[in-house]
Amino acid sequence: MPAWATPAEPASTAPGYANAANTGPYAQDPARLRQIAEVRQKAMKSIVLWGLAVIAGVVVSVATYANAGPGDRYFVWWGPVVFGIWRVCASASVLFRLRNV
């Protein structure tokens, strides 16, 4: 049998490590990896939902302005736009910080 085809080392018995592939100086606990994946998923969901809020705010504002005649009133939905931009930036910041984890 060639040297490269030798059986793999047995799994590590260190607590928190499930297999030999998850050992070494850069190893992470599988529970920690699941937690990071959940945070990424929540951040992406937040970006999508608050991005839709920004789009809805802009669409309603532009539509009511376009339909208003001279001297008529129109709505400016600045709340969803401003808060949505803030939440999208906060969620993008979370994703940016987690990109190398």
Secondary structure, 3 states (H helix, E strand, C coil): CCHHHCCCCCCCCCCCCCCHHHCCCCCCCHHHHHHHHHHHHHHHHHHHHHHHHHHHHHHHHHHHHHHCCCCCCCCCCHHHHHHHHHHHHHHHHHHHHHCCC
